[in-house]
Amino acid sequence: MNRNRNHEAQKAAAAHRATLQKLLEHRLEVARAKGDEALIRQLEQEASYLNLD
């Protein structure tokens, strides 16, 4: 039972991380399309902080 719960928690964490990465990539794409350099730098820092880059 404990092993199954741990496995489910790992799956949830991986899904959460994938969602964060997808959203961040989309936000970066929009910022680049707008040419918003300050937002691009901020989002790149966020990706680095979250180890998504």
N, C-alpha and C positions, 0 to 999 in steps of 0.2 A: 504494500500500500504506500509506504513512504517513498519507495523508488518511483512508483507511478506518479505521485504528486510532484516529485523533483523533476521528472521528465516533462510533465505538463507545464511546470513553472519555467523550465528552460525553453520550451516551445513558445510560450507566451512572451518571454523576454526577447527571443529572436524575432517574433512577429512585430513586437513593438519597435525594435531597432530598425527593422526593414521599413516600417511605416515612417519612422522619423527620417530615415535616409531619403525615401521617396519624396516626402514633403519638402525637405530641405533642397533636394535637387530641383524640384519644381519652383520653389521660391527663388533659387539662384537663376534659373532660366528666365523667369519673369524680370528679375532685377537686371540681368544682362540685356534683355530685350529693351528695357527702358533706359539703359545706360546709367543706372544709378550706382556709381562707383562706391559710394559710402555704404550702401546696403550690401553690395557684393562683398566688400571687405568684411562687414559684420557677419554675413552668412558663412563666409569662408572660415572666420574665426570660430563660429559656432560649430561648424563641421569638424574643425580641428579639436575643439574642446570635447566633442562627443566621439572623437576618433572615427568619424565617418568619411574622412577624406582619404 
